[in-house]
Amino acid sequence: MIEINFIGAAQTVTGSKHLIRTSRANVLLDCGLFQGHRKEANEKNRNCFIGDHELDAIVLSHAHIDHSGALPCLYKGGYRGPIYATPATRDLCLPMLMDTASIMKGDSEHIQKLIDRGIKSLDPVEPLYEENDVIGILSQFIGVPYHHKQNIAPGVNLTFLDAGHVLGSAITILDIVDGDEKIRLAFTGDLGRKHLPILRDPEVPTEVTHLLMESTYGNRLHDPIELTTAAMAEVIKRTFKRGGKIVIPSFALERAQEIIFELKKLYQNKMIPMIPVYVDSPLTVKLTDIFKLHPECYDLDSFNLLKGDDSPFDFPGLKYISTVEDSKKISTSSEPAIIISASGMCEGGRVLHHLHSIIEDAKNTIMIVGYQAENTLGRRIVEHQPEVKMFGEMHKLNAEVSVLYGFSGHADQKGLLQYAEAVRNAGNLEKIILVHGELTGQEVLKSKLHELGFSSVEIPGPGDVIGVRHLYDARRVISPSVAQPSV
């Protein structure tokens, strides 16, 4: 028996959790937090965990919170087994998870203050976990370098390849044997794009029988990075002319570093005016330091830059902000500025305070540089809703909204199709399973895959289980009510 239970990131893009079950082992791929509408996400994150006593191992594709953020919940629930990740992902998870615990605590306290002031539309929220849970789960990490084969459970061997998405991101290869069943499963995690700055291109595994592939941009194409950078310059120039601020909600891991990298090139080429740039995220500061410790993840150009004195993450006018006091100063200042702040989907952290201060003034700009999941504040901004809710109060969306998806670290539709073809050309591919995408985009991608001759493509929903029989045998989709693990 070899089965995959899709617990999260099934017909949605957050809460990545996929449980591999055999008669001898249970291995969880990723353990991410759901993000979206506060009440709904809170319920899912509290009630959607695997019975931790059943797990033999966890494999983590990368450090983004929608893939790693629920790990401390498992520790809190009693899990004490190993977590396998690349060395860079292991190092990144310390500040990422500690920051998440801190944000949960801060948001809980802030919401309670608003409730105490009489805002009746809010309910108290308890943090999912605390810093002690983060410290506990981090002690269970085992670093596995790229291309190193590792036995992680009875009948299950792991190999990581470079996914090219963020620092340390990995394509997970599992060679699984259970009785007369034998498969080679490749899980892309979040699949990167070719020819982006800093990181290497995604690697292609060989002899894969089952491809578990993300589909975030299954129905979209990205602009070339050069066009996106030029568009960014135009947005900055017209906002500066209005005397406004530009707030860039950004994932602290990878996206922030890429935006800093591109802004530096714009300044050097005199394509934008000299305007202060603030990176208002203590987490981004910590992560940027970790970047410098892992040159094994860089492409050749970025590696050579880091060897010299001209850091890609520093330039005149750039200031990294750590203290709350400095953050408040730039938020209340009326001077033009570019503010890069987390979180990337506007669901928590300091970016909410910056948005609160600029969103109702038409001279300002909100620059979206990454995917915004359904039911997030970021998605509502992208949809140009007339009013959006922050901290329990409605605010008019008068600021300009500029959406630049060309900075995305995810493969677009063309990239996903090319990757599937490359895996097929490398031998033995029998089945593609689409995860980490919204259903509308997944259905478009499935249709495109069928046009390319991929006859077996599945789109599992939350709770679905797919059984994989011996290679070349018929496959089946099992009803969620059958053969489910405890959740």
N, C-alpha and C positions, 0 to 999 in steps of 0.2 A: 504493500500500500504506500503510495506517494501522493499526497494531497496538498493543496495550497488553499488556505483560508484567508480571505481578503477582509481584514478588519477595519482598515482605514485607507485613505487615498484611493477609494474605489468609487468611480464616477464623481470624484471631487479631487482637489489638489492638496489637501492638507491631511494631517494625522496619519502619515505613512506607517502602516503596520501590515505585514504579510507573514502568515505563519505557515511554515513548511512542516508537515506531519508525515512521519513514516511509522512503521510498527515498532521501530527502535529509538526514534528520536523526535524531538520538537525543537525547531530552530526558527527564531523570529527575525525577519528582515526588517530593520528599522523600528523605531518606537517614538513616533512624532506626536506633537500636540495638534489637535484640531484648532483651526482659527476661523473666525467668522463672527456671527451674531453672538454677543457676550453670553447671554443666557443659554443658548443652544450649545455653544462651544464648551461652556463650563459643564453642562450635563454630560456631553459626550466624553470629555476628558476625565470626568469622575467615574463614569460607569462603563467604560469600554476598555477594560484591561484583561489581558490573558491571565489565567490562573498561574501565577509566577512559579509555583512549585512544579508545574508541568514542563517548564522550559529547560532544555539542555544548554542552549547558547543563544546569544543575540549577535547579529551581524549588522553593523552600522555603515551605511553607504557614505554619509558625510554629516557635517556638524550642524547644518541648518535646523532650526528648532522644530519645523514641521516634520523632521525626520528623527531628531534626537531628543526633543524637549520633554517627552513623557518618561524617559529612563528613570529619573529620580522617583517617579510614582511607583515603578516596579520595585525599586529598592525599599520604599516605604511599605510596600505590600509584602515584602519578605524575600524577593529574589536576591540570590547571592552567587549566581553563576557567572561565567565569563561573558565579556562583551568584546567582540573582535572589530577592530577598525584600523585604518592606516595610522602611522605615527603622527602625521599632521592633524588628522581628525581627532585623535586622542588628545593632543595638546590644545586644540581649539575648543573642545567640549568643556574644559574647566571654566574659562571666562564666559562662554556662551550660556551654560547652564546656571552658573552663579548669577549672571546678569538676569536671566529669566526669573530665578527665585526672588531676586531683589525687586524686579518690576512687579511681580505678583504681590509682594508685600506692600510696595508703595502704592499700587493701584487700589488694593484693599483698604489701606488707610485713608487714601484720598476719597474714595467712594463713601466711606463711613463718615468723613467730615461733611460731605455734601448731604448725606442723609440726616446728620445731626442739625444741619442748617434748614431742614424742612423740605428737601426735594423728595417727593413721595414716589417718583417713577423708578427709583433705584432700589435694588435689593442688596443686602450685605453679601460680600463675596470673600470666602476664606481662601488663602493661597493653596494651590494643589500640593505644594511641598515646600520645604525650607532648606536652608543652606546645608544643614547636617545631612539631609538626604542626598544632596549633590555630592558632598564629600564622600559619602558612603559608596555611591554608584561609581564614582571615578576610580576607586581603588580596585574595581573589577575589570578595568580595561586592559586588553592585551593588544599591543601594537603589532600589526602584520604588514610588512613592506609590500609594495607592488611586486607581482610575479612570483611570490613565495607561496608554495602550497602548504596548507595547514589543515590537519585533521581537527574538527571542532565538535564532532558527535559521532556515535556509532554509524558507520556507513555514509558519513557526510564529510567531504573535503572542500576547503575554501581556497580560492585564489582571487586576489584583487588585481584589476587593471585600472588604468587612469581613465576617469570619466570626463575630465576637462571642464568640469562645472564650477567648482570652487576649490580652494586649496585643500588637498588631501582627498577629494571626492573620488569614489571608486565604483567601478562596475564589478558587481559581485558574481563570481563564477562558483557554482556549487555542483560538484560531482557527487551524485546521490545514488546509492545502491541499497535496495531493500528486497531481499529474496530474489525473484527473477526479474524485478523491475530495475531499470538503470536509465538515468537521464543526466544530461548536462544542462543545468539551468543558468541562464545569464539574467541578472537583474540590473538594469541600467542605473538604478537610483535616479538622480536628475542628470540627464545627458547634456553635456556641454556642446558648444558650437566650435566649428573649425575657424582657425585664423583670428581668434580674439587675442587681445593683449594679455600678457602675464603668463597664462597657463598653456600647457601643451594640449594638442588636439586629442579627442577621445580615441581610445584604442578599441580594436575590433577583436573579439574572442573567436576562437576556432572550434569547430565540431559541436556547436551548441544545438541542442534538440528543442529547447523551450526558451523563448525570449520574453521576459517580463519587462515591458518597455513603458516608460513614462510617455505622456501624451499631452502635456500642458498646452502646447501650441499646435495641436493636431489640425486645426483649421486656419492657421495664420502663417504668414511669411514675414520675416524680419527684413527691415531695410539694412543695407550694408552699413557697417559701423562708421564708415567715413561720412555717409549721408546723415546719420544720426548725430554725429559730432558736430557737423555743420549746422543742423537744425538746433542743437543745444546752444550754439553760439548766437544764433538769431534770437532765440528766446531771452538769453541773458542780456543782449544789447537793447532790446526793446523794453525789457523790465527796468534796466538801469536808466534808460531815458525817462521812464515814468517816475523814477525815484523810489522804486519799490524793492521789496525783498523777494528772493527766490528760495522756497523751502523744498528740499529734495528728500522725501521719505526714502530711506534706503536700508536694505539689509546690511548689517554691520560687517558681515562676512562676504567678501569678494566684491559685491556690487559697490560698496563705498570705496574700496581701493581702486576699482576700475574707473569710477567717476573722478576721483582725485587724479589718477593717471591721465585721463582725457583733459581735465581742466588745465593741468600743467602744460600739455601740448598746445592748448588754445592760447594760453598766456604767452608761451614762448614764440608762437607764430603771430602774435599780436592780433588775434581774431576776436578778442573780447577786451573790454576796458579793465583797468586795474580796480577790482572790487574785492573787498575782504571775503575770504572763504573760511567758514567755521565748520569744523567737524565736531558737532556737539553730541558726542557719544563716547563715554569712557570705555565702552566695550570695543568700539572701533579702534581706539588707541591701542588697547591691549592686543587686538587681533592683528593690527598692522605690525606690531613688534614680533608676533609669532610668524608672520609671513617671512620675515628676514631669517628665521631659523630653519626654513625648509626650501632651500634652493632646488632640491630634487624634484619639486613640483612645477618649476618654471620652464617656459620655453627659452630658447637660447638668447634671444634679444633681452628679455627681462633679467636673465641670469647675469649677462654681461653688464647691464646697468647697475645691478646691485653690487657687483664686484668693485665698481668705481665709486667716486665721491658724489655722483649726481643721482641721489635717491629718487625713484619714480613716485615716492609718496611724500615729497616735500617740495615746496617752492615759496618764494616771497609772497606774503599776503595770506598764506595758509596758516590757520591756527587750530590746534586740537584743544577742545574744551573738555575739562573733566569735572570741575566743581559746579554745584547747583547755582552758586552765586553768579558765576560767569555766564551760565546758561540763561539765567534770568535777565542779565544785562543785555545780551544780544537779542533776547526775545522782546524786550521793552524798548530797545533802541529804534529810532525812526530812520536811521541811516541805511542806504542800500547795502545789501549783503547777500551772499549765497550761504545757506545753512543746510548742511547735510546731517540728517539725524535719523535714528531708528525709532520705531520699527518700520520695516519696508511696506507693510500693508496697513500702517496707521492704526494698529490695534493696541498699542501701548507704548510706554516710554516717553522720552522728552519731545519727540516730534509732535505729540498731541498738543503740548503747550505752545509750540511754535505755530502750528496750524490755527490754534485758538486765537492767536494774536494777529494773524494776517488774513484769515479766510474771508472776512467781510469787506475788505478794501480792494477795489478793482485795480489799483496800481501794482498789487503784488501778484506773484505767480506760484502755483504749486506744480512742480515738475515731477511727473510719475515716470520712473525708470525701470519698473519691474512689474511682474504679474500681480494682479489684485484679485484675490479669491472672492467668490460669491459671499455676500452678507458681511463683507469687511467695510470699514470706513473708506479705505482706499478705493474699493470698487464703486461706492456711492459717489465719490469725487470724480472718478473716471466717467461715470454715467452723467455727470453734470446735474445731479439732483439739485433743485433750487435751494433746499435746506438740508443740512446734515446734523446729526446729533453727536455732541461731544460732552462728556462729563454730565450726561443727563439733561442737557439743554440744547435747543435747536439754534443753529447758526446759518445765516444766509451765505450761500456759496457765490460770492461776487468776484473772488480772485480768478485770474486767468488759470486755466488748467491745460498744461502741456503734457502730452503722453508720448514718450519716446521709448517704445518697446525694443528698438534696435540695440539697446544696451543689455538686453536679456542674456543671461548665461545659459538659457535653455535652447536646445535645438528647436528650430521651427519645423513646419510640416515637411518642407523639402529635406531638411537635415535628418528628420526621423525616418523618412522613406529611404533615403540613401543609406542610413545606418542599418535598417532592416535588410536591405539588399546586400550590404557588405557582409552581414552575419550569415545570410543564406549562402552567399558565394563562398564563405569559409567552411561550408559543409554541414549537412545533417539537420538543418532547421525544419521542424515539423509544425510548430505552433507559436503564435504570437499572442500574448495576453497584455491588453492595454490597461494601465493604471495611471494614477496621478494626473487626471485630466477631467474636465467637465464633459458630461455625456454628449452635448452637441458637437464639441470638437472631436471627441473620440469616434463618433459615428461617421463623421467626414473622413477621418484618418483611416478607419476600417474600410470604407468604400475605396479609398485610394489604394490601400494595400491589396484589396481584392483585384483591382485593375492591374496591379503588377504581378498577379499570379499567386498571391498568398491566400491559400484556400481556407486555412484554419486560423481565424482571428477571433478572440473572445474579449468581451467587455464585462468583467464581473462587477456586480453591485456589492454594497456593504453586506457582509456576512456570507456571501456566496463561497462555495467550496468547489474547486476544480480538481478532479482526480486525473492523474496522469499514469496510464497503464504502460506496459512495456513498449518500447520504441516501435512505431508503425502500427500499434494496435489502436482501436477506436478510443476516442477521448469522451469524457462525459462532464456535464455540469450538474452538480448535486444541489438539491434544494437547500437553502439556508437552514432548514429545520432538521436536516439529516447530518449526522457525523460532525456536529459542531463541538469544538473544545469549549471549556468554560470561559466565559467572557464577562 
